[in-house]
Amino acid sequence: MLTYCGDWVINSHKTKIDKIQSETEKAEQYIFSFAKEFGFDNLIEYDEDLKMYFPTAEMEENFHGLIDNYDLKEKWFRYWTIKIS
């Protein structure tokens, strides 16, 4: 999940694939390839047609809950930082 979070933070806002996104995707695919071996097959699945690993719906739901919490805390932090300044 940490790999997915890092990739999301670094690349989710981009509209074009760049070198960083290409490299992080390679690293993410490599790490995801071990998911089943380490008992995380409920979080990562392999698509035979695309020959790639993807997060499952369960992982997406868990992850986006964490991101929503982070975003909410960040908005409040910025609000109070600006208000105090």
PyMOL CGO cylinders between C-alpha atoms (Angstrom):
from pymol import cmd
from pymol.cgo import CYLINDER

trace = [
    CYLINDER, 0.00, 0.00, 0.00, 2.90, 2.34, 0.72, 0.3, 1, 1, 1, 1, 1, 1,
    CYLINDER, 2.90, 2.34, 0.72, 4.15, 1.97, -2.85, 0.3, 1, 1, 1, 1, 1, 1,
    CYLINDER, 4.15, 1.97, -2.85, 0.72, 2.79, -4.23, 0.3, 1, 1, 1, 1, 1, 1,
    CYLINDER, 0.72, 2.79, -4.23, 0.37, 5.82, -1.94, 0.3, 1, 1, 1, 1, 1, 1,
    CYLINDER, 0.37, 5.82, -1.94, 3.75, 7.17, -2.99, 0.3, 1, 1, 1, 1, 1, 1,
    CYLINDER, 3.75, 7.17, -2.99, 3.00, 6.70, -6.67, 0.3, 1, 1, 1, 1, 1, 1,
    CYLINDER, 3.00, 6.70, -6.67, -0.38, 8.37, -6.25, 0.3, 1, 1, 1, 1, 1, 1,
    CYLINDER, -0.38, 8.37, -6.25, 1.09, 11.40, -4.47, 0.3, 1, 1, 1, 1, 1, 1,
    CYLINDER, 1.09, 11.40, -4.47, 3.86, 11.81, -7.05, 0.3, 1, 1, 1, 1, 1, 1,
    CYLINDER, 3.86, 11.81, -7.05, 1.93, 11.10, -10.24, 0.3, 1, 1, 1, 1, 1, 1,
    CYLINDER, 1.93, 11.10, -10.24, -1.85, 11.42, -9.80, 0.3, 1, 1, 1, 1, 1, 1,
    CYLINDER, -1.85, 11.42, -9.80, -1.95, 15.08, -10.81, 0.3, 1, 1, 1, 1, 1, 1,
    CYLINDER, -1.95, 15.08, -10.81, 0.05, 14.63, -14.03, 0.3, 1, 1, 1, 1, 1, 1,
    CYLINDER, 0.05, 14.63, -14.03, -1.58, 14.67, -17.44, 0.3, 1, 1, 1, 1, 1, 1,
    CYLINDER, -1.58, 14.67, -17.44, 1.37, 13.18, -19.35, 0.3, 1, 1, 1, 1, 1, 1,
    CYLINDER, 1.37, 13.18, -19.35, 3.68, 10.29, -18.57, 0.3, 1, 1, 1, 1, 1, 1,
    CYLINDER, 3.68, 10.29, -18.57, 7.16, 11.54, -17.75, 0.3, 1, 1, 1, 1, 1, 1,
    CYLINDER, 7.16, 11.54, -17.75, 10.41, 9.81, -16.74, 0.3, 1, 1, 1, 1, 1, 1,
    CYLINDER, 10.41, 9.81, -16.74, 9.55, 9.83, -13.02, 0.3, 1, 1, 1, 1, 1, 1,
    CYLINDER, 9.55, 9.83, -13.02, 6.14, 8.29, -13.62, 0.3, 1, 1, 1, 1, 1, 1,
    CYLINDER, 6.14, 8.29, -13.62, 7.62, 5.67, -15.91, 0.3, 1, 1, 1, 1, 1, 1,
    CYLINDER, 7.62, 5.67, -15.91, 10.24, 4.74, -13.33, 0.3, 1, 1, 1, 1, 1, 1,
    CYLINDER, 10.24, 4.74, -13.33, 7.84, 4.66, -10.40, 0.3, 1, 1, 1, 1, 1, 1,
    CYLINDER, 7.84, 4.66, -10.40, 5.45, 2.48, -12.41, 0.3, 1, 1, 1, 1, 1, 1,
    CYLINDER, 5.45, 2.48, -12.41, 8.24, -0.03, -13.08, 0.3, 1, 1, 1, 1, 1, 1,
    CYLINDER, 8.24, -0.03, -13.08, 9.13, -0.13, -9.38, 0.3, 1, 1, 1, 1, 1, 1,
    CYLINDER, 9.13, -0.13, -9.38, 5.49, -0.42, -8.40, 0.3, 1, 1, 1, 1, 1, 1,
    CYLINDER, 5.49, -0.42, -8.40, 4.90, -3.32, -10.79, 0.3, 1, 1, 1, 1, 1, 1,
    CYLINDER, 4.90, -3.32, -10.79, 7.96, -5.11, -9.42, 0.3, 1, 1, 1, 1, 1, 1,
    CYLINDER, 7.96, -5.11, -9.42, 6.84, -4.70, -5.81, 0.3, 1, 1, 1, 1, 1, 1,
    CYLINDER, 6.84, -4.70, -5.81, 3.24, -5.62, -6.65, 0.3, 1, 1, 1, 1, 1, 1,
    CYLINDER, 3.24, -5.62, -6.65, 4.51, -8.83, -8.24, 0.3, 1, 1, 1, 1, 1, 1,
    CYLINDER, 4.51, -8.83, -8.24, 5.29, -10.11, -4.72, 0.3, 1, 1, 1, 1, 1, 1,
    CYLINDER, 5.29, -10.11, -4.72, 1.84, -9.34, -3.29, 0.3, 1, 1, 1, 1, 1, 1,
    CYLINDER, 1.84, -9.34, -3.29, 0.50, -12.88, -3.47, 0.3, 1, 1, 1, 1, 1, 1,
    CYLINDER, 0.50, -12.88, -3.47, 3.70, -14.35, -2.05, 0.3, 1, 1, 1, 1, 1, 1,
    CYLINDER, 3.70, -14.35, -2.05, 3.42, -12.09, 1.01, 0.3, 1, 1, 1, 1, 1, 1,
    CYLINDER, 3.42, -12.09, 1.01, -0.32, -12.63, 1.51, 0.3, 1, 1, 1, 1, 1, 1,
    CYLINDER, -0.32, -12.63, 1.51, -1.58, -9.40, -0.04, 0.3, 1, 1, 1, 1, 1, 1,
    CYLINDER, -1.58, -9.40, -0.04, -3.48, -10.93, -2.94, 0.3, 1, 1, 1, 1, 1, 1,
    CYLINDER, -3.48, -10.93, -2.94, -6.63, -9.29, -1.55, 0.3, 1, 1, 1, 1, 1, 1,
    CYLINDER, -6.63, -9.29, -1.55, -5.02, -5.91, -2.30, 0.3, 1, 1, 1, 1, 1, 1,
    CYLINDER, -5.02, -5.91, -2.30, -3.27, -6.52, -5.63, 0.3, 1, 1, 1, 1, 1, 1,
    CYLINDER, -3.27, -6.52, -5.63, -4.51, -8.42, -8.67, 0.3, 1, 1, 1, 1, 1, 1,
    CYLINDER, -4.51, -8.42, -8.67, -2.86, -9.37, -11.94, 0.3, 1, 1, 1, 1, 1, 1,
    CYLINDER, -2.86, -9.37, -11.94, -4.56, -8.65, -15.26, 0.3, 1, 1, 1, 1, 1, 1,
    CYLINDER, -4.56, -8.65, -15.26, -3.63, -11.41, -17.73, 0.3, 1, 1, 1, 1, 1, 1,
    CYLINDER, -3.63, -11.41, -17.73, -4.67, -9.36, -20.77, 0.3, 1, 1, 1, 1, 1, 1,
    CYLINDER, -4.67, -9.36, -20.77, -2.64, -6.27, -19.85, 0.3, 1, 1, 1, 1, 1, 1,
    CYLINDER, -2.64, -6.27, -19.85, 0.15, -8.23, -18.13, 0.3, 1, 1, 1, 1, 1, 1,
    CYLINDER, 0.15, -8.23, -18.13, 0.12, -5.74, -15.26, 0.3, 1, 1, 1, 1, 1, 1,
    CYLINDER, 0.12, -5.74, -15.26, -0.70, -5.63, -11.55, 0.3, 1, 1, 1, 1, 1, 1,
    CYLINDER, -0.70, -5.63, -11.55, -3.45, -3.37, -10.25, 0.3, 1, 1, 1, 1, 1, 1,
    CYLINDER, -3.45, -3.37, -10.25, -4.88, -2.50, -6.84, 0.3, 1, 1, 1, 1, 1, 1,
    CYLINDER, -4.88, -2.50, -6.84, -8.12, -4.26, -5.97, 0.3, 1, 1, 1, 1, 1, 1,
    CYLINDER, -8.12, -4.26, -5.97, -11.29, -2.39, -5.07, 0.3, 1, 1, 1, 1, 1, 1,
    CYLINDER, -11.29, -2.39, -5.07, -10.54, -3.18, -1.41, 0.3, 1, 1, 1, 1, 1, 1,
    CYLINDER, -10.54, -3.18, -1.41, -7.15, -1.47, -1.62, 0.3, 1, 1, 1, 1, 1, 1,
    CYLINDER, -7.15, -1.47, -1.62, -8.60, 1.53, -3.48, 0.3, 1, 1, 1, 1, 1, 1,
    CYLINDER, -8.60, 1.53, -3.48, -11.28, 1.99, -0.81, 0.3, 1, 1, 1, 1, 1, 1,
    CYLINDER, -11.28, 1.99, -0.81, -8.76, 1.74, 2.04, 0.3, 1, 1, 1, 1, 1, 1,
    CYLINDER, -8.76, 1.74, 2.04, -6.30, 4.05, 0.33, 0.3, 1, 1, 1, 1, 1, 1,
    CYLINDER, -6.30, 4.05, 0.33, -8.76, 6.76, -0.62, 0.3, 1, 1, 1, 1, 1, 1,
    CYLINDER, -8.76, 6.76, -0.62, -10.09, 6.83, 2.94, 0.3, 1, 1, 1, 1, 1, 1,
    CYLINDER, -10.09, 6.83, 2.94, -6.55, 7.63, 4.11, 0.3, 1, 1, 1, 1, 1, 1,
    CYLINDER, -6.55, 7.63, 4.11, -6.12, 10.28, 1.41, 0.3, 1, 1, 1, 1, 1, 1,
    CYLINDER, -6.12, 10.28, 1.41, -9.46, 11.88, 2.31, 0.3, 1, 1, 1, 1, 1, 1,
    CYLINDER, -9.46, 11.88, 2.31, -8.36, 12.11, 5.97, 0.3, 1, 1, 1, 1, 1, 1,
    CYLINDER, -8.36, 12.11, 5.97, -5.03, 13.62, 4.93, 0.3, 1, 1, 1, 1, 1, 1,
    CYLINDER, -5.03, 13.62, 4.93, -6.70, 16.15, 2.62, 0.3, 1, 1, 1, 1, 1, 1,
    CYLINDER, -6.70, 16.15, 2.62, -9.12, 17.21, 5.34, 0.3, 1, 1, 1, 1, 1, 1,
    CYLINDER, -9.12, 17.21, 5.34, -6.35, 17.72, 7.88, 0.3, 1, 1, 1, 1, 1, 1,
    CYLINDER, -6.35, 17.72, 7.88, -4.24, 19.58, 5.31, 0.3, 1, 1, 1, 1, 1, 1,
    CYLINDER, -4.24, 19.58, 5.31, -7.12, 21.93, 4.45, 0.3, 1, 1, 1, 1, 1, 1,
    CYLINDER, -7.12, 21.93, 4.45, -7.66, 22.75, 8.12, 0.3, 1, 1, 1, 1, 1, 1,
    CYLINDER, -7.66, 22.75, 8.12, -3.92, 23.29, 8.62, 0.3, 1, 1, 1, 1, 1, 1,
    CYLINDER, -3.92, 23.29, 8.62, -3.77, 25.68, 5.67, 0.3, 1, 1, 1, 1, 1, 1,
    CYLINDER, -3.77, 25.68, 5.67, -6.92, 27.48, 6.82, 0.3, 1, 1, 1, 1, 1, 1,
    CYLINDER, -6.92, 27.48, 6.82, -5.53, 28.11, 10.30, 0.3, 1, 1, 1, 1, 1, 1,
    CYLINDER, -5.53, 28.11, 10.30, -2.06, 28.97, 8.98, 0.3, 1, 1, 1, 1, 1, 1,
    CYLINDER, -2.06, 28.97, 8.98, -3.49, 31.65, 6.70, 0.3, 1, 1, 1, 1, 1, 1,
    CYLINDER, -3.49, 31.65, 6.70, -5.91, 32.92, 9.36, 0.3, 1, 1, 1, 1, 1, 1,
    CYLINDER, -5.91, 32.92, 9.36, -3.09, 33.31, 11.92, 0.3, 1, 1, 1, 1, 1, 1,
    CYLINDER, -3.09, 33.31, 11.92, -0.68, 35.01, 9.48, 0.3, 1, 1, 1, 1, 1, 1,
]
cmd.load_cgo(trace, "trace")
